[in-house]
Amino acid sequence: MARLNRQWILKKRPVGDIKPGDLELVESPVPVPGKGQVLARTIYLSLDPTNRIWMSDMEQYMPPVEIGEVMRGGTLAVVEESNHPDFHAGDIITGVGGWQEYSLENGGHKMAKGIVPLSAYMSVLGMTGATAYFGLLDLGKPKPGETVVVSAAAGAVGSIVGQIAKLEGCRVVGIAGSDEKCRHVVEDFGFDACINYKTEDVAAALKRECPNGIDVDFENVGGEILDAVLANINLKARIVLCGLISMYNADTPVPGPYNFANILMKRARVEGFIIIDYWPRLGEFFAHMSKWITGGKIKHDVTIVKGLENAPEALGMLFTGGNTGKLLLQVSEEP
Ligand SMILES: NC(=O)c1ccc[n+]([C@@H]2O[C@H](COP(=O)([O-])OP(=O)(O)OC[C@H]3O[C@@H](n4cnc5c(N)ncnc54)[C@H](OP(=O)(O)O)[C@@H]3O)[C@@H](O)[C@H]2O)c1
C-alpha cells in the first residue's frame, strides 16, 4: 500500500483569529522524487507570525498562499531518497517544505550533524536568529552606552536581539507579556530590565527604565507598545520595524501610531526590513552567531509542540503568548 503524506491545505482566508475550517488536514500518497529532486521527511516545522500574513491577501512581501495549496512553512527535514548528485539519504536540510510530512525539494541547505541541537538551525542559527542579527546591527546600529528597547522580548527574535545588544555594550530593556517571561529575559538572557505590558503603564515604565531615553527600538509588536516607545525616543533614534504582531489578526483597518509626530520632532529614522533580502549575507551571520553560541555568549530557547495535526492550534500560541523562544512543531522524530 502507498505510504501517505498528511498535509494542511488552506481552505479559506481566516478573518480575525485562525478558526477550525480555515485549514484542512488531508492525505495524499508520498510523492516520488524526479531527476534532481530529493524526498524529504519533515522533522521540524517553523511556526512564524508571518504564516498568518501568508494566509491573508493583504499587501505582503511574497505571494500569499493560494486557496487549496499546501500551507507554506519553513522546515528542517531528513533526506529519505535522493535523485540529486549533492544530497544523500540521511542528510539534514532546511528549506520551505510546507505544512506536510513529506516534501520534494530541489536541494536545500545542508546542515552539519552533531554540533548543535537540530532545533538550533530553526531558531538561533536560522531565520529568526538572522532577523535579530541583521535587524539590530544593520538597521539599529547600536553604540556602546545607548539604550535599546525590544518588544516581544521573550520570543524567538526578541530574546536574541536583546543579547546581541548587550554584547554591543548597550542598556537593554525588554517588553513582554508576563512576569515569568520578564524574569526569564532578565535572569537568563541578561537584559537590564523588562516591562510586563499587561500589568504596567508601558510609557511610564519606559521612562523609569530608560532614564537616558531610547536610542534604538527593535519593534516586533506595534500598536500601543510602539506608541509608548515613540513617547520616549531620543534625538536621532532608530526604530527597526521588524514586525507588527499586534495587528496581524485585525479584521478592520488599524489606526496609525498616535505619537507619529515624535519621529519628526526627534529626527528619528523608522526602517522596515524583511529578512529574505539578507539571504546573500547568511554566511556572515552564521560565522558570528556560531562563535557566540559556542562561546556561551548567546543562549536560546525553543517551545516544541508535537504532531502535524496540532499545527493551526500551535500557531495560535504566537498570538496569545503561549511560546517562549522559537515555536517549532515536531512533525517526526530526529534520526
Ligand atoms: N521582518 C522580518 O523579516 C521578520 C522575520 C521574523 C519575524 N518577524 C517579526 O518579528 C516579530 C516576532 O516574531 P517571532 O517569530 O520572534 O515570534 P515570537 O516573538 O517568538 O512570538 C510572538 C510573541 O509576540 C507576543 N505578542 C503576540 N501578540 C501580541 C500583542 N497583541 N501585543 C504584544 N505582544 C504580543 C507574544 O509574547 P508576549 O507573551 O510577550 O505577549 C508572543 O509570544 C513578529 O512581529 C514577526 O512578524 C519579522
The ligand as an SDF file (V2000), in Angstrom:
LIG
                    3D

 48 52  0  0  0  0  0  0  0  0999 V2000
   10.9480   41.3790    9.2760 N   0  0  0  0  0  0  0  0  0  0  0  0
   11.2500   40.0920    9.2190 C   0  0  0  0  0  0  0  0  0  0  0  0
   11.8970   39.6120    8.2780 O   0  0  0  0  0  0  0  0  0  0  0  0
   10.8020   39.2010   10.3330 C   0  0  0  0  0  0  0  0  0  0  0  0
   11.3090   37.9100   10.4820 C   0  0  0  0  0  0  0  0  0  0  0  0
   10.8890   37.1460   11.5780 C   0  0  0  0  0  0  0  0  0  0  0  0
    9.9620   37.6710   12.4680 C   0  0  0  0  0  0  0  0  0  0  0  0
    9.4810   38.9280   12.2600 N   0  0  0  0  0  0  0  0  0  0  0  0
    8.5300   39.5420   13.1990 C   0  0  0  0  0  0  0  0  0  0  0  0
    9.1410   39.5570   14.4730 O   0  0  0  0  0  0  0  0  0  0  0  0
    8.1470   39.5020   15.4730 C   0  0  0  0  0  0  0  0  0  0  0  0
    8.4930   38.3680   16.4310 C   0  0  0  0  0  0  0  0  0  0  0  0
    8.4540   37.1390   15.7110 O   0  0  0  0  0  0  0  0  0  0  0  0
    8.9380   35.7840   16.3880 P   0  0  0  0  0  0  0  0  0  0  0  0
    8.9500   34.7590   15.3480 O   0  0  0  0  0  0  0  0  0  0  0  0
   10.1610   36.0360   17.1910 O   0  0  0  0  0  0  0  0  0  0  0  0
    7.7220   35.4800   17.3650 O   0  0  0  0  0  0  0  0  0  0  0  0
    7.8120   35.3590   18.9470 P   0  0  0  0  0  0  0  0  0  0  0  0
    8.2670   36.6600   19.4820 O   0  0  0  0  0  0  0  0  0  0  0  0
    8.5560   34.1370   19.3110 O   0  0  0  0  0  0  0  0  0  0  0  0
    6.2880   35.1150   19.3230 O   0  0  0  0  0  0  0  0  0  0  0  0
    5.3640   36.1320   19.2330 C   0  0  0  0  0  0  0  0  0  0  0  0
    5.2070   36.8360   20.5940 C   0  0  0  0  0  0  0  0  0  0  0  0
    4.5760   38.0730   20.3810 O   0  0  0  0  0  0  0  0  0  0  0  0
    3.9030   38.4570   21.5520 C   0  0  0  0  0  0  0  0  0  0  0  0
    2.6000   39.0100   21.1790 N   0  0  0  0  0  0  0  0  0  0  0  0
    1.6200   38.4050   20.4590 C   0  0  0  0  0  0  0  0  0  0  0  0
    0.5600   39.2210   20.3120 N   0  0  0  0  0  0  0  0  0  0  0  0
    0.8650   40.3710   20.9740 C   0  0  0  0  0  0  0  0  0  0  0  0
    0.1920   41.6080   21.1950 C   0  0  0  0  0  0  0  0  0  0  0  0
   -1.0480   41.8180   20.7120 N   0  0  0  0  0  0  0  0  0  0  0  0
    0.8110   42.5700   21.9250 N   0  0  0  0  0  0  0  0  0  0  0  0
    2.0550   42.3440   22.4180 C   0  0  0  0  0  0  0  0  0  0  0  0
    2.7480   41.2190   22.2380 N   0  0  0  0  0  0  0  0  0  0  0  0
    2.1750   40.2400   21.5260 C   0  0  0  0  0  0  0  0  0  0  0  0
    3.7460   37.1990   22.4200 C   0  0  0  0  0  0  0  0  0  0  0  0
    4.5820   37.3400   23.5610 O   0  0  0  0  0  0  0  0  0  0  0  0
    4.0550   38.0280   24.9280 P   0  0  0  0  0  0  0  0  0  0  0  0
    3.7240   36.8960   25.8470 O   0  0  0  0  0  0  0  0  0  0  0  0
    5.2230   38.8090   25.3400 O   0  0  0  0  0  0  0  0  0  0  0  0
    2.8380   38.8370   24.5690 O   0  0  0  0  0  0  0  0  0  0  0  0
    4.2890   36.0810   21.5370 C   0  0  0  0  0  0  0  0  0  0  0  0
    4.9580   35.0970   22.2630 O   0  0  0  0  0  0  0  0  0  0  0  0
    6.8130   39.3180   14.7510 C   0  0  0  0  0  0  0  0  0  0  0  0
    6.1990   40.5720   14.6190 O   0  0  0  0  0  0  0  0  0  0  0  0
    7.2310   38.7940   13.3970 C   0  0  0  0  0  0  0  0  0  0  0  0
    6.3010   39.0810   12.3840 O   0  0  0  0  0  0  0  0  0  0  0  0
    9.8770   39.6800   11.2200 C   0  0  0  0  0  0  0  0  0  0  0  0
  1  2  1  0
  2  3  2  0
  2  4  1  0
  4  5  1  0
  4 48  2  0
  5  6  2  0
  6  7  1  0
  7  8  2  0
  8  9  1  0
  8 48  1  0
  9 10  1  0
  9 46  1  0
 10 11  1  0
 11 12  1  0
 11 44  1  0
 12 13  1  0
 13 14  1  0
 14 15  2  0
 14 16  1  0
 14 17  1  0
 17 18  1  0
 18 19  2  0
 18 20  1  0
 18 21  1  0
 21 22  1  0
 22 23  1  0
 23 24  1  0
 23 42  1  0
 24 25  1  0
 25 26  1  0
 25 36  1  0
 26 27  1  0
 26 35  1  0
 27 28  2  0
 28 29  1  0
 29 30  1  0
 29 35  2  0
 30 31  1  0
 30 32  2  0
 32 33  1  0
 33 34  2  0
 34 35  1  0
 36 37  1  0
 36 42  1  0
 37 38  1  0
 38 39  2  0
 38 40  1  0
 38 41  1  0
 42 43  1  0
 44 45  1  0
 44 46  1  0
 46 47  1  0
M  CHG  2   8   1  16  -1
M  END
$$$$
